[in-house]
Amino acid sequence: MLGLVAGGAAVAGSCAISTRQEVELGQQYAAEVNRQLPVVEDAEINRYINLLGERIARQGTRNIRYTFYVVNIDAVNAFALPGGFVYVNRGLVERTDNLAELAGVVAHEIGHVEERHGVEQLERVQRANLGLTLAYVLLGRAPGSLERAGIDVLGTAVFAKFSREAENEADAVAVRLLTDARIDPNGLVTFFKELLEERERQPNILEQWFSTHPLTEERIAATRELIRQTKLPSDLIVDSEQYRSFKARVRQLPEPPPEFRTAR
């Protein structure tokens, strides 16, 4: 984890993280994630997920370049790193029923980046660990075990569970982005509702998702009401042949490495 957070320590002296610093941190985190996780290298899969993600992300307000990845893990999960790096597990892709549901999840993760939720968590942790980090820099030596534990928290913050308020904000951004991208935002609601219903039947498969994405009936109802109040275009996309081909190709991937398989 220390390699993952080294960049975090470098900017800890200034708790306000600029967009440039955010992107640089995201690049470092992404390099480590790509080293540790079985990121899919299939050109067609990468092309589709990036075309879909870019279609949604270009409706946003931030001047950053997004990059999207599929990960060969069967657990249902997705996450976004600061700076616009978005990861979607194959297990989540396989669980979606149509383009709108997949796009809903991607838009939700983009929403976290748009609202800088990961950056805010880093800034909070940096403020708490500022004294430790400055001492480490001034001493000019590698930290001991206790010091390292404090610095590691910077990396942990990137993957920490978001608050319900942050999740609601990301949902609201997702509805706007999807609507502007001419993709049916109701896919976000239907997918989340399916996850709640599935949780009792296969808790192991969904454990990762619920550990980092607080999901309740109230949150789903709030998103549904927001969609109801939104003036939706008549030409919204729900599904496509390209999505179905993409999902079929994901299903044809080799089994995840043993350490990334979820007990069913």
C-alpha positions as CSV (number, residue, x, y, z in Angstrom):
1,M,0.0,0.0,0.0
2,L,2.9,2.4,0.6
3,G,3.7,2.6,-3.1
4,L,0.0,3.4,-3.8
5,V,0.0,6.3,-1.4
6,A,3.5,7.8,-1.9
7,G,2.0,10.5,-4.1
8,G,-0.6,11.2,-1.4
9,A,2.2,12.0,1.0
10,A,3.8,14.4,-1.5
11,V,0.8,16.7,-1.5
12,A,-0.2,16.3,2.2
13,G,1.6,19.5,3.1
14,S,-1.2,21.4,1.3
15,C,-4.7,20.0,2.2
16,A,-6.4,21.6,-0.8
17,I,-5.8,19.3,-3.7
18,S,-5.8,21.0,-7.1
19,T,-7.2,19.3,-10.2
20,R,-3.6,18.8,-11.5
21,Q,-2.6,17.1,-8.3
22,E,-5.8,15.1,-8.3
23,V,-5.0,13.8,-11.8
24,E,-1.4,13.0,-10.9
25,L,-2.5,11.1,-7.8
26,G,-5.1,9.3,-9.8
27,Q,-2.5,8.2,-12.3
28,Q,-0.3,6.8,-9.5
29,Y,-3.3,5.0,-7.9
30,A,-4.4,3.6,-11.3
31,A,-0.9,2.3,-12.0
32,E,-0.9,0.4,-8.8
33,V,-4.5,-0.9,-9.2
34,N,-3.6,-2.0,-12.7
35,R,-0.6,-3.9,-11.3
36,Q,-2.5,-5.6,-8.6
37,L,-5.8,-6.4,-10.2
38,P,-6.6,-8.5,-13.3
39,V,-7.5,-5.6,-15.6
40,V,-8.9,-6.8,-18.9
41,E,-6.7,-6.1,-21.9
42,D,-9.2,-7.2,-24.7
43,A,-9.2,-4.4,-27.2
44,E,-12.9,-4.7,-28.1
45,I,-14.0,-4.7,-24.5
46,N,-11.8,-1.7,-23.7
47,R,-13.1,0.2,-26.8
48,Y,-16.7,-0.3,-25.8
49,I,-16.5,0.6,-22.2
50,N,-14.5,3.8,-23.0
51,L,-16.9,4.8,-25.8
52,L,-19.8,4.4,-23.4
53,G,-18.0,6.2,-20.5
54,E,-16.8,9.1,-22.7
55,R,-20.3,9.6,-24.0
56,I,-21.5,10.1,-20.5
57,A,-18.5,11.9,-19.1
58,R,-18.5,14.6,-21.8
59,Q,-21.8,15.8,-20.4
60,G,-20.0,16.7,-17.2
61,T,-18.4,20.0,-16.1
62,R,-14.8,18.9,-15.2
63,N,-11.9,19.4,-17.7
64,I,-10.3,16.0,-17.1
65,R,-9.8,13.0,-19.3
66,Y,-11.6,9.9,-18.1
67,T,-10.3,6.4,-18.6
68,F,-12.5,3.3,-18.1
69,Y,-11.5,-0.3,-17.3
70,V,-13.1,-3.7,-17.0
71,V,-11.7,-5.9,-14.3
72,N,-11.7,-9.7,-14.5
73,I,-13.3,-10.2,-11.1
74,D,-16.7,-11.9,-10.7
75,A,-17.8,-9.9,-7.7
76,V,-20.4,-7.1,-8.4
77,N,-18.5,-3.9,-7.9
78,A,-17.3,-0.7,-9.5
79,F,-15.2,2.2,-8.2
80,A,-13.7,5.5,-9.4
81,L,-10.3,6.9,-8.5
82,P,-9.6,10.6,-8.2
83,G,-8.7,12.1,-11.6
84,G,-11.2,10.2,-13.7
85,F,-10.1,6.5,-13.6
86,V,-13.2,4.3,-13.5
87,Y,-13.2,0.5,-12.9
88,V,-16.1,-1.9,-13.5
89,N,-15.9,-5.6,-12.5
90,R,-17.0,-8.2,-15.1
91,G,-19.4,-9.6,-12.4
92,L,-21.2,-6.3,-12.6
93,V,-21.3,-6.2,-16.4
94,E,-22.7,-9.7,-16.4
95,R,-25.4,-8.8,-13.9
96,T,-26.7,-5.9,-15.9
97,D,-29.7,-6.5,-18.3
98,N,-29.3,-3.7,-20.7
99,L,-27.2,-0.7,-21.7
100,A,-29.1,1.7,-19.5
101,E,-28.3,-0.3,-16.4
102,L,-24.5,-0.5,-17.2
103,A,-24.5,3.2,-18.1
104,G,-26.3,4.0,-14.8
105,V,-23.5,2.5,-12.8
106,V,-20.8,4.1,-14.9
107,A,-22.5,7.5,-14.6
108,H,-22.8,7.1,-10.8
109,E,-19.0,6.5,-10.6
110,I,-18.4,9.5,-12.8
111,G,-20.6,11.4,-10.4
112,H,-18.2,10.7,-7.6
113,V,-15.4,12.2,-9.7
114,E,-17.5,15.2,-10.8
115,E,-18.2,15.9,-7.1
116,R,-14.6,15.2,-6.0
117,H,-15.8,12.8,-3.3
118,G,-12.5,10.8,-3.4
119,V,-10.5,14.0,-3.2
120,E,-12.6,15.2,-0.2
121,Q,-11.8,12.0,1.6
122,L,-8.1,12.4,0.9
123,E,-8.1,16.0,2.1
124,R,-9.8,14.9,5.4
125,V,-7.3,12.2,6.0
126,Q,-4.4,14.5,5.1
127,R,-5.5,17.1,7.6
128,A,-5.6,14.3,10.3
129,N,-2.2,13.0,9.3
130,L,-0.5,16.3,8.4
131,G,1.9,16.2,11.4
132,L,3.0,12.7,10.7
133,T,3.6,13.3,7.1
134,L,5.6,16.5,7.6
135,A,7.7,14.8,10.2
136,Y,8.4,12.0,7.7
137,V,9.4,14.5,5.0
138,L,11.6,16.6,7.3
139,L,13.4,13.5,8.7
140,G,14.2,12.4,5.2
141,R,13.9,8.7,6.1
142,A,11.6,5.8,5.5
143,P,8.8,5.7,8.1
144,G,8.7,3.0,10.8
145,S,5.8,0.7,11.1
146,L,3.6,3.1,13.1
147,E,4.4,6.0,10.8
148,R,3.7,3.8,7.7
149,A,0.4,2.8,9.1
150,G,-0.6,6.5,9.3
151,I,0.5,7.2,5.8
152,D,-1.2,4.1,4.5
153,V,-4.5,5.7,5.5
154,L,-4.1,8.1,2.6
155,G,-4.5,5.2,0.2
156,T,-7.2,3.6,2.2
157,A,-9.3,6.8,1.9
158,V,-9.5,6.5,-1.9
159,F,-11.4,3.3,-1.5
160,A,-13.3,4.1,1.7
161,K,-17.1,3.8,1.9
162,F,-18.8,7.0,0.8
163,S,-21.4,8.6,2.9
164,R,-25.1,8.4,2.0
165,E,-25.0,12.1,1.2
166,A,-22.2,11.5,-1.3
167,E,-24.0,8.5,-2.8
168,N,-27.1,10.6,-3.3
169,E,-25.1,13.4,-4.9
170,A,-23.5,10.9,-7.3
171,D,-27.0,9.5,-8.1
172,A,-28.2,13.1,-8.9
173,V,-25.2,13.8,-11.1
174,A,-25.7,10.4,-12.9
175,V,-29.4,11.2,-13.7
176,R,-28.3,14.5,-15.3
177,L,-25.4,13.0,-17.2
178,L,-27.5,10.1,-18.5
179,T,-30.3,12.4,-19.6
180,D,-27.9,14.7,-21.4
181,A,-26.3,11.7,-23.1
182,R,-29.7,10.5,-24.2
183,I,-29.5,7.3,-22.1
184,D,-32.5,6.2,-20.0
185,P,-31.6,7.1,-16.4
186,N,-34.2,4.6,-15.1
187,G,-31.6,1.9,-15.7
188,L,-29.9,3.2,-12.6
189,V,-33.0,2.6,-10.5
190,T,-33.8,-0.8,-12.0
191,F,-30.3,-2.1,-11.4
192,F,-30.0,-0.8,-7.8
193,K,-33.4,-2.4,-7.1
194,E,-32.3,-5.7,-8.5
195,L,-29.2,-5.6,-6.3
196,L,-31.3,-5.0,-3.2
197,E,-33.5,-8.0,-4.1
198,E,-30.5,-10.2,-4.9
199,R,-28.6,-9.4,-1.7
200,E,-30.5,-12.0,0.3
201,R,-29.9,-14.7,-2.3
202,Q,-26.2,-14.2,-3.0
203,P,-24.6,-12.1,-0.3
204,N,-21.1,-13.1,-1.2
205,I,-21.3,-11.9,-4.8
206,L,-22.6,-8.5,-3.7
207,E,-20.5,-8.0,-0.5
208,Q,-18.0,-5.7,-2.2
209,W,-20.7,-3.5,-3.7
210,F,-22.6,-2.9,-0.4
211,S,-19.4,-2.5,1.6
212,T,-18.6,0.7,-0.4
213,H,-22.0,1.8,-1.8
214,P,-24.7,2.3,0.9
215,L,-27.9,1.3,-0.8
216,T,-31.4,1.6,0.7
217,E,-35.0,1.7,-0.5
218,E,-35.1,5.4,0.4
219,R,-32.1,6.1,-1.8
220,I,-33.7,4.3,-4.7
221,A,-37.0,6.1,-4.1
222,A,-35.2,9.5,-4.1
223,T,-33.5,8.7,-7.4
224,R,-36.8,7.6,-8.9
225,E,-38.5,10.8,-7.8
226,L,-35.6,12.9,-9.2
227,I,-36.1,11.2,-12.6
228,R,-39.8,11.8,-12.4
229,Q,-39.2,15.5,-12.0
230,T,-36.7,15.6,-14.9
231,K,-37.9,16.5,-18.4
232,L,-36.7,13.4,-20.3
233,P,-36.1,13.5,-24.1
234,S,-38.2,11.1,-26.2
235,D,-35.2,9.5,-27.8
236,L,-33.6,7.9,-24.8
237,I,-31.6,4.7,-25.4
238,V,-32.3,1.6,-23.2
239,D,-30.4,-1.1,-25.0
240,S,-28.3,-1.6,-28.1
241,E,-26.7,-4.4,-30.2
242,Q,-23.3,-3.1,-29.3
243,Y,-24.0,-3.5,-25.6
244,R,-25.2,-7.1,-26.1
245,S,-22.0,-7.9,-28.1
246,F,-19.9,-6.3,-25.4
247,K,-21.6,-8.3,-22.6
248,A,-21.2,-11.5,-24.6
249,R,-17.5,-10.9,-25.1
250,V,-17.1,-10.2,-21.4
251,R,-18.8,-13.5,-20.6
252,Q,-16.2,-15.3,-22.9
253,L,-13.3,-14.0,-20.9
254,P,-11.2,-16.6,-19.1
255,E,-12.2,-17.4,-15.5
256,P,-10.9,-14.8,-13.0
257,P,-7.7,-15.8,-11.3
258,P,-8.4,-18.0,-8.2
259,E,-7.7,-15.2,-5.7
260,F,-10.3,-13.0,-7.4
261,R,-13.1,-15.5,-7.5
262,T,-16.0,-15.0,-5.2
263,A,-17.5,-18.0,-3.4
264,R,-21.0,-18.6,-4.6
